[in-house]
Amino acid sequence: MKIYLNGKLVPEKDAKISVFDHGLLYGDGVFEGIRSYNGRVFMLDAHIDRLYRSALAIALEIPMSKTGLIAAVVKTCKANDTMNGYVRLVVTRGVGTLGLNPYTCKKGQVIIIAANIQLYPQELYAHGLQVVTSGTIRNHTESLSPCVKSLNYLNNIMAKIEAINAGVEEVVMLNQQGFVAEASGDNIFIIKGNQLLTPPVSCGALEGVTRNVVMDLAQQAGMDVRECVLTRYDLYNADEMFLTGTAAEIISVIKMDRRTIGGGKPGAKTLALTTRFRAFAARNGTPI
């Protein structure tokens, strides 16, 4: 595997960063997860734009232009023959001192990994997954905006540990007010009649790239798409429920907190959206 590290493609064994990098010491940095399908990097411009917005929000200067970064992602995919795979793009604060002061870090580091990822077992896409409510609440939106996709993922990791301990694949995270925010690594949607509902960013949800694509595709299919405040009651009583994410794509939820969702199997509208999404992803993207 070839890793892109600060302008060069290097063998995996040589892809190393300093122990004084603030990305390691403090989780100070931003990242994106990106997919490639059929030799095209899916929604690459949208991911790069979000990366730059995240960096601006934490006063991190990315030492490359957007066009240069897009070219670097394509180059890394090509070097690793990642025609259908996953790209992890990371920008750290860079090397500094042991103190918190980010301005001791003179230059950010850019790392691109093009490989493969399988977030959930294939049988769960066919039969749906179970989730539980997490006791770990989502970070307060006024503490760190959910729009910032930062390297500090401890909040999500603590929730993921709860899922593993409960013997399920995912959890539903609530915000400080008790409203639904997101899963530990995915956005949440429910279907009620012809309505497709998802929590707004203000409730603690990341503005997911896949989330936005699914909302657009649902509108094109004639569904009434809305961002609205949701409670666990709303999720329990949904006709259908599913999660979205770059790695997850679209995956149905059939049970939450031991309550069966809808008919207890992937719903017809979720499956139809999945078909639309896969067809859209297969023909759109930046050529590798």
Secondary structure, DSSP 4 states (H G I P E B T S, - for coil): -EEEETTEEEEGGG----TTBHHHHH--EEEEEEEEETTEETTHHHHHHHHHHHHHHTT---SS-HHHHHHHHHHHHHHTT-SSEEEEEEEE--B--SSS-GGG--S-EEEEEEE----S-HHHHHH-EEEEE-SSPPPPTTTS-TT--BS--HHHHHHHHHHHHHTSSEEEEE-TTS-EEEESSSEEEEEETTEEEE--GGGT----HHHHHHHHHHHHTT-EEEE----HHHHHT-SEEEEEETTTEEEEEEEETTEEPTTSS--HHHHHHHHHHHHHHHH-SEE-
